[in-house]
Amino acid sequence: MLQIQNIRDNKEQILLALNKRNKDFFSTIEQLLEIDAQRRKIQQEMEGYLAQGNALAKQIGDLFKSGNKAEADVLKEQTATIKQNSKQLEEKLAVLEAEQQQLLYLLPNTPHESVVFGKGPEENVTVKEVGIIPTLPENKKAHWDLADQYGLIDFETGVKITGAGFPIYRGKGAILQRALINFFLDEARKAGYEEVIPPHVVNEASGYGTGQLPDKEGQMYHIGVDDLYLIPTAEVPLTNIYRDVILKESELPVRITGYTPCFRREAGSYGKDVRGLNRLHQFDKVEIVQIAHPNDSYTILEEMVKHVESLLQKLELPYRILRLCGGDMGFTSALTYDFEVFSAAQERWLEVSSTSNFETFQANRLKCRIKGQDGKTILAHTLNGSALALPRIVASLLENHQTADGIRIPAALVPYTGFEWIK
């Protein structure tokens, strides 16, 4: 969430930055500043009444001490009027603060200066492209056909049990899932991340804390009776560990990782773009999260990018790294790098990770702060990355490593699967 004082002091710069998102936020900013002006005026009036009340209280005390009860009673009536006026102002202030908060929730994060203006994915900037795209035989198969051939994934029974987007993994397909999860967690641990097993459901405050609410409310599964939400990513519970927490500089950076299933109501219609594992309602993912000092967060972002890159290299997959343009960037992000792997059978790039710096946007909502050696507190910077999301990784592994003899397992995964081939 943007800070109201920053909006007040740097209105033009913020509008210019938000324009990179290819949306007009002028009217929202104007409405927000108008409410803020009313709010501050009322606060000044309340402070004036408070000062009057304190002065009258002192006079009343002095009058009682000197025996001037009649004069004291007159001043007490004035005090009652001041209290009544103050209460009315408090009620107006509460309404204005609620309106201001709701408007602040509607404003996305301001993009980093390196983010380019753009309307959509076609204007993202390719940072690098690595690896050789394999040449597959003419009878190559997409992952959904390979999964059926080798009995790895049962999409149809998943539809019967739950619905589309909830596949069943079986045999070596299930082992491959577990192997990838353990491999990703072990690699994160080696990189200095503490492993955490968080809840898979969160309350509303947690959703607002990381920015999924109200922005993505329609994409989250809501448990109405308990007013809880199934998590769309482990980022939500992991980052909320530090909601209302003041960290010491010596505790930074905080590095945590966690595996969770993820639940999203975003599976689209029909066609190859959403077929098989390309888009699911439930999927597995390992997430890495860091809480950092503002001076260090962009260096840390580059480190996180290198970590995700190393995973793709060890899985022997061709990949590319994109720096997202303003129009394709997430609501909460200041700068995002997307990783895509090439699906040789589908002959297209598939997104497998987003790694982002949110700067103070989430921390302001979370009230996650840092206390310096001088005793002053500042907002932390939060970062997270998918390391990695499994569905499209599995799709690419099956498709890119298919041969006439079966599907080859990358060497880095063999200690986790216990087998070198799927035949």
C-alpha positions as CSV (number, residue, x, y, z in Angstrom):
1,M,0.0,0.0,0.0
2,L,1.3,3.4,-0.9
3,Q,1.9,5.8,2.0
4,I,-0.4,8.8,2.1
5,Q,2.3,11.2,3.1
6,N,4.4,10.1,0.1
7,I,1.4,10.7,-2.2
8,R,0.8,14.1,-0.7
9,D,4.5,15.1,-1.0
10,N,5.2,13.5,-4.4
11,K,1.9,13.5,-6.3
12,E,3.3,14.2,-9.8
13,Q,6.1,11.6,-9.5
14,I,3.7,9.0,-8.3
15,L,1.3,9.7,-11.1
16,L,4.1,9.5,-13.6
17,A,5.3,6.1,-12.2
18,L,1.7,4.7,-12.2
19,N,1.2,5.7,-15.8
20,K,3.7,2.9,-16.7
21,R,0.9,0.5,-15.8
22,N,-1.1,1.8,-18.7
23,K,-4.0,2.8,-16.4
24,D,-5.2,6.2,-15.3
25,F,-5.1,6.8,-11.6
26,F,-5.5,10.6,-11.6
27,S,-9.1,10.7,-10.3
28,T,-8.3,8.2,-7.5
29,I,-5.3,10.2,-6.4
30,E,-7.3,13.5,-6.5
31,Q,-10.2,11.9,-4.5
32,L,-7.7,10.5,-2.0
33,L,-5.9,13.8,-1.5
34,E,-9.3,15.6,-1.1
35,I,-10.3,13.2,1.7
36,D,-6.9,13.5,3.2
37,A,-7.2,17.3,3.4
38,Q,-10.6,16.9,5.1
39,R,-9.1,14.3,7.5
40,R,-6.2,16.5,8.5
41,K,-8.5,19.6,9.0
42,I,-10.7,17.6,11.4
43,Q,-7.6,16.3,13.2
44,Q,-6.5,19.9,13.7
45,E,-9.9,20.9,15.0
46,M,-9.8,17.9,17.4
47,E,-6.3,19.0,18.6
48,G,-7.7,22.5,19.2
49,Y,-10.6,21.1,21.3
50,L,-8.2,18.9,23.2
51,A,-6.0,21.9,24.0
52,Q,-9.1,23.9,25.1
53,G,-10.3,21.0,27.2
54,N,-6.9,20.7,28.9
55,A,-6.8,24.4,29.6
56,L,-10.3,24.4,31.0
57,A,-9.6,21.4,33.2
58,K,-6.7,23.3,34.8
59,Q,-8.9,26.4,35.3
60,I,-11.7,24.3,36.8
61,G,-9.2,22.7,39.2
62,D,-7.8,26.0,40.3
63,L,-11.3,27.5,40.8
64,F,-12.4,24.6,43.0
65,K,-9.2,25.0,45.0
66,S,-9.9,28.7,45.5
67,G,-13.6,28.0,46.4
68,N,-15.1,29.5,43.3
69,K,-17.5,26.6,42.6
70,A,-20.0,28.7,40.6
71,E,-17.4,29.8,38.1
72,A,-16.1,26.2,38.0
73,D,-19.6,24.9,37.1
74,V,-19.9,27.4,34.2
75,L,-16.6,26.1,32.8
76,K,-17.7,22.5,33.3
77,E,-20.6,23.2,30.9
78,Q,-18.2,24.5,28.3
79,T,-16.2,21.3,28.8
80,A,-19.3,19.2,28.1
81,T,-19.9,21.1,24.9
82,I,-16.2,20.5,23.8
83,K,-16.5,16.8,24.5
84,Q,-19.7,16.6,22.5
85,N,-18.1,18.4,19.5
86,S,-15.0,16.3,19.8
87,K,-17.2,13.1,19.6
88,Q,-18.9,14.3,16.5
89,L,-15.5,15.0,14.9
90,E,-14.3,11.6,15.9
91,E,-17.2,10.0,14.1
92,K,-16.5,12.1,10.9
93,L,-12.8,11.2,11.2
94,A,-13.5,7.5,11.4
95,V,-15.6,7.7,8.2
96,L,-13.0,9.6,6.3
97,E,-10.2,7.3,7.5
98,A,-12.2,4.3,6.3
99,E,-12.8,5.9,2.9
100,Q,-9.1,6.8,2.6
101,Q,-8.0,3.3,3.5
102,Q,-10.3,1.8,0.8
103,L,-8.9,4.2,-1.8
104,L,-5.4,3.3,-0.9
105,Y,-6.2,-0.4,-1.3
106,L,-7.2,0.4,-4.9
107,L,-3.8,1.9,-5.8
108,P,-1.1,-0.5,-7.1
109,N,2.6,-0.2,-6.3
110,T,4.6,2.4,-8.2
111,P,7.0,0.6,-10.7
112,H,10.7,0.8,-10.3
113,E,12.5,3.3,-12.5
114,S,13.9,0.4,-14.7
115,V,10.3,-0.8,-15.6
116,V,9.3,0.3,-19.1
117,F,5.9,1.4,-20.1
118,G,3.9,-1.3,-21.8
119,K,0.4,-2.6,-22.4
120,G,1.0,-6.3,-22.1
121,P,3.3,-9.3,-22.3
122,E,4.5,-8.5,-25.8
123,E,6.3,-5.5,-24.5
124,N,8.2,-7.3,-21.7
125,V,12.0,-7.0,-21.9
126,T,14.1,-10.1,-22.5
127,V,17.0,-10.0,-20.2
128,K,18.6,-13.3,-21.4
129,E,17.8,-16.6,-23.1
130,V,19.8,-19.6,-22.1
131,G,20.0,-23.2,-23.3
132,I,19.5,-25.2,-26.5
133,I,15.9,-26.0,-27.5
134,P,15.9,-29.7,-28.1
135,T,15.0,-31.1,-31.5
136,L,12.2,-33.7,-31.0
137,P,11.2,-36.4,-33.4
138,E,8.2,-35.8,-35.7
139,N,6.0,-38.0,-33.5
140,K,6.7,-35.8,-30.4
141,K,4.0,-35.7,-27.9
142,A,2.6,-33.0,-25.6
143,H,2.8,-33.7,-21.8
144,W,-0.8,-34.6,-21.5
145,D,-0.4,-37.5,-24.0
146,L,2.9,-38.6,-22.4
147,A,1.2,-38.5,-19.0
148,D,-1.5,-40.8,-20.3
149,Q,1.0,-43.1,-22.1
150,Y,3.1,-43.7,-19.0
151,G,0.3,-43.5,-16.4
152,L,1.7,-40.4,-14.7
153,I,-1.3,-38.1,-14.4
154,D,-5.1,-38.9,-14.4
155,F,-6.9,-35.7,-15.5
156,E,-10.3,-37.4,-16.1
157,T,-10.7,-38.9,-12.7
158,G,-9.7,-35.6,-11.2
159,V,-12.6,-34.0,-13.0
160,K,-14.9,-36.7,-11.6
161,I,-13.7,-36.3,-8.0
162,T,-13.5,-32.5,-8.0
163,G,-13.6,-30.8,-11.4
164,A,-11.4,-29.5,-14.1
165,G,-8.0,-28.2,-12.9
166,F,-7.6,-30.8,-10.1
167,P,-5.4,-33.6,-11.6
168,I,-4.4,-36.9,-9.9
169,Y,-0.7,-37.8,-10.0
170,R,0.0,-41.6,-9.9
171,G,3.0,-43.9,-9.8
172,K,6.1,-42.2,-11.2
173,G,4.1,-39.1,-11.8
174,A,3.5,-38.8,-8.0
175,I,7.2,-39.6,-7.3
176,L,8.3,-37.0,-9.7
177,Q,6.2,-34.4,-7.9
178,R,7.6,-35.3,-4.6
179,A,11.1,-35.4,-6.0
180,L,10.8,-31.9,-7.4
181,I,9.4,-30.5,-4.1
182,N,12.3,-32.0,-2.1
183,F,14.9,-30.9,-4.6
184,F,13.6,-27.3,-4.6
185,L,13.5,-27.2,-0.8
186,D,17.0,-28.7,-0.4
187,E,18.4,-26.1,-2.9
188,A,16.7,-23.3,-1.0
189,R,18.1,-24.6,2.3
190,K,21.6,-24.7,0.8
191,A,21.1,-21.1,-0.2
192,G,20.4,-20.1,3.4
193,Y,16.6,-20.2,3.6
194,E,14.8,-21.5,6.7
195,E,12.2,-24.1,5.8
196,V,8.7,-23.3,7.1
197,I,5.5,-25.3,6.9
198,P,2.7,-22.6,7.0
199,P,-1.1,-22.9,7.2
200,H,-2.8,-23.5,3.9
201,V,-5.7,-21.2,4.8
202,V,-5.5,-17.6,5.9
203,N,-7.7,-15.0,7.4
204,E,-8.8,-11.8,5.7
205,A,-6.1,-9.7,7.4
206,S,-3.4,-11.9,5.8
207,G,-4.9,-11.5,2.4
208,Y,-4.9,-7.7,2.8
209,G,-1.4,-7.8,4.2
210,T,0.2,-9.1,1.1
211,G,-2.1,-7.4,-1.4
212,Q,-4.2,-10.4,-2.6
213,L,-7.3,-8.6,-1.2
214,P,-9.1,-6.8,-2.5
215,D,-7.2,-7.0,-5.8
216,K,-7.6,-10.7,-6.4
217,E,-10.6,-11.5,-4.3
218,G,-12.4,-13.2,-7.2
219,Q,-9.5,-15.5,-7.8
220,M,-9.3,-16.9,-4.3
221,Y,-11.3,-19.7,-2.8
222,H,-13.3,-18.4,0.1
223,I,-14.6,-20.5,3.0
224,G,-17.7,-18.6,3.9
225,V,-18.6,-20.2,7.2
226,D,-15.2,-19.5,8.7
227,D,-14.4,-16.4,6.6
228,L,-11.0,-17.9,5.6
229,Y,-9.3,-18.2,2.3
230,L,-7.4,-21.1,0.6
231,I,-3.9,-19.7,-0.2
232,P,-3.1,-18.8,-3.8
233,T,0.6,-19.0,-3.0
234,A,2.8,-19.6,0.1
235,E,3.9,-16.0,-0.2
236,V,0.7,-15.1,1.8
237,P,1.2,-17.0,5.0
238,L,5.1,-16.8,4.9
239,T,5.2,-13.0,4.6
240,N,2.4,-12.6,7.1
241,I,4.6,-14.2,9.8
242,Y,6.1,-10.7,10.0
243,R,2.9,-8.8,10.2
244,D,3.0,-6.3,13.1
245,V,6.6,-7.3,13.7
246,I,9.6,-4.9,14.3
247,L,12.9,-6.5,13.2
248,K,16.3,-5.5,14.3
249,E,18.8,-4.6,11.6
250,S,21.0,-7.5,12.8
251,E,18.2,-9.9,12.0
252,L,18.2,-9.0,8.3
253,P,17.8,-10.3,5.8
254,V,15.1,-12.8,6.8
255,R,15.2,-15.8,4.4
256,I,12.4,-18.3,4.6
257,T,11.1,-21.0,2.2
258,G,8.0,-23.2,2.1
259,Y,6.2,-25.8,0.0
260,T,2.4,-25.6,-0.2
261,P,-0.3,-26.6,-2.5
262,C,-1.8,-23.4,-4.1
263,F,-5.4,-22.8,-5.0
264,R,-6.6,-20.4,-7.7
265,R,-10.0,-19.9,-9.4
266,E,-8.3,-18.8,-12.6
267,A,-8.3,-21.8,-14.9
268,G,-9.5,-20.5,-18.2
269,S,-11.7,-21.9,-20.9
270,Y,-10.5,-24.5,-23.4
271,G,-7.6,-24.9,-25.9
272,K,-3.9,-25.8,-25.7
273,D,-3.0,-22.8,-23.7
274,V,-4.8,-24.1,-20.6
275,R,-4.8,-27.8,-21.5
276,G,-3.2,-30.4,-19.2
277,L,-0.8,-28.9,-16.6
278,N,-0.7,-25.5,-18.3
279,R,-3.2,-23.9,-15.9
280,L,-4.7,-25.5,-12.8
281,H,-6.9,-24.7,-9.9
282,Q,-4.7,-26.6,-7.5
283,F,-0.9,-27.0,-7.9
284,D,2.2,-27.4,-5.9
285,K,4.9,-24.7,-5.5
286,V,8.0,-24.0,-3.4
287,E,8.3,-20.3,-2.5
288,I,11.2,-18.2,-1.3
289,V,10.6,-15.0,0.7
290,Q,13.0,-12.4,2.0
291,I,12.5,-9.4,4.4
292,A,15.2,-6.9,3.7
293,H,16.6,-3.5,4.5
294,P,15.7,-1.0,1.8
295,N,19.4,-0.4,1.0
296,D,19.9,-4.0,0.2
297,S,16.7,-5.2,-1.5
298,Y,17.7,-4.8,-5.1
299,T,21.0,-6.7,-4.6
300,I,18.9,-9.4,-2.9
301,L,16.5,-9.5,-5.8
302,E,19.3,-10.2,-8.2
303,E,20.5,-13.0,-5.8
304,M,17.0,-14.5,-5.8
305,V,16.9,-14.4,-9.6
306,K,20.3,-16.2,-9.8
307,H,18.9,-18.9,-7.4
308,V,15.8,-19.6,-9.6
309,E,18.1,-19.6,-12.6
310,S,20.3,-22.2,-11.0
311,L,17.3,-24.5,-10.6
312,L,16.4,-24.4,-14.2
313,Q,20.0,-25.1,-15.2
314,K,20.1,-28.1,-13.0
315,L,16.9,-29.4,-14.6
316,E,18.5,-29.0,-18.0
317,L,15.7,-26.9,-19.4
318,P,16.1,-24.0,-21.9
319,Y,14.8,-20.8,-20.3
320,R,14.6,-17.1,-20.7
321,I,14.3,-14.3,-18.1
322,L,12.0,-11.3,-18.7
323,R,11.7,-8.0,-16.9
324,L,8.0,-7.2,-17.0
325,C,6.7,-4.0,-18.4
326,G,4.3,-1.8,-16.4
327,G,1.2,-3.2,-18.1
328,D,2.0,-6.8,-17.3
329,M,3.3,-6.4,-13.8
330,G,1.5,-7.6,-10.7
331,F,-0.5,-5.2,-8.5
332,T,1.9,-5.3,-5.6
333,S,5.2,-5.4,-7.4
334,A,7.7,-2.6,-8.0
335,L,9.9,-4.8,-10.2
336,T,9.3,-8.4,-11.4
337,Y,11.4,-10.9,-13.4
338,D,9.5,-13.7,-15.0
339,F,11.2,-17.0,-15.9
340,E,9.8,-19.0,-18.8
341,V,10.9,-22.5,-20.0
342,F,10.5,-23.6,-23.6
343,S,8.1,-26.4,-24.2
344,A,9.5,-28.2,-27.2
345,A,6.4,-30.3,-27.9
346,Q,4.0,-27.3,-27.6
347,E,6.6,-25.1,-29.3
348,R,6.0,-22.2,-26.9
349,W,7.3,-20.5,-23.8
350,L,5.7,-21.4,-20.4
351,E,6.0,-19.2,-17.3
352,V,7.3,-21.1,-14.3
353,S,8.4,-18.3,-11.9
354,S,7.9,-14.7,-10.9
355,T,10.5,-13.1,-8.7
356,S,9.6,-9.7,-7.4
357,N,10.6,-6.8,-5.1
358,F,7.6,-5.1,-3.5
359,E,9.7,-2.5,-1.7
360,T,7.5,-1.0,1.1
361,F,4.2,-1.8,-0.5
362,Q,3.4,-5.0,1.5
363,A,5.3,-3.9,4.5
364,N,3.1,-0.8,4.9
365,R,0.0,-3.0,4.9
366,L,1.7,-5.5,7.2
367,K,3.3,-2.9,9.5
368,C,6.5,-4.8,9.1
369,R,9.3,-2.5,10.3
370,I,13.0,-2.3,11.0
371,K,14.4,-0.7,14.1
372,G,17.8,0.8,13.5
373,Q,20.7,1.3,16.0
374,D,19.5,4.9,16.4
375,G,16.2,3.7,17.7
376,K,14.2,4.9,14.7
377,T,11.9,2.6,12.7
378,I,11.5,2.3,9.0
379,L,9.4,0.1,6.7
380,A,11.1,-3.1,5.5
381,H,11.2,-4.2,1.9
382,T,9.6,-7.6,1.1
383,L,10.6,-9.9,-1.8
384,N,9.4,-13.3,-3.0
385,G,9.9,-15.7,-5.8
386,S,8.6,-19.0,-7.1
387,A,11.4,-21.6,-6.8
388,L,9.6,-23.2,-8.4
389,A,6.0,-23.8,-9.5
390,L,5.6,-27.5,-10.5
391,P,3.0,-27.9,-13.2
392,R,4.7,-26.3,-16.1
393,I,8.1,-27.5,-14.9
394,V,6.7,-31.1,-15.1
395,A,5.2,-30.4,-18.5
396,S,8.5,-29.1,-19.8
397,L,10.5,-32.0,-18.3
398,L,8.2,-34.6,-19.9
399,E,8.2,-32.9,-23.2
400,N,11.8,-31.8,-23.6
401,H,13.3,-35.0,-22.3
402,Q,11.2,-37.4,-24.2
403,T,13.1,-39.9,-26.4
404,A,12.3,-43.1,-28.3
405,D,13.3,-45.0,-25.2
406,G,11.2,-43.1,-22.7
407,I,11.5,-39.9,-20.7
408,R,15.0,-39.1,-19.3
409,I,15.2,-37.7,-15.8
410,P,17.8,-34.9,-15.3
411,A,20.9,-36.1,-13.3
412,A,20.2,-33.6,-10.5
413,L,16.8,-35.2,-9.9
414,V,17.8,-38.9,-10.0
415,P,18.8,-39.0,-6.3
416,Y,15.3,-37.8,-5.5
417,T,13.3,-40.0,-7.9
418,G,15.4,-43.1,-7.5
419,F,15.0,-43.8,-11.3
420,E,16.7,-42.4,-14.4
421,W,14.0,-43.1,-16.9
422,I,10.2,-43.1,-17.1
423,K,9.4,-46.1,-19.4
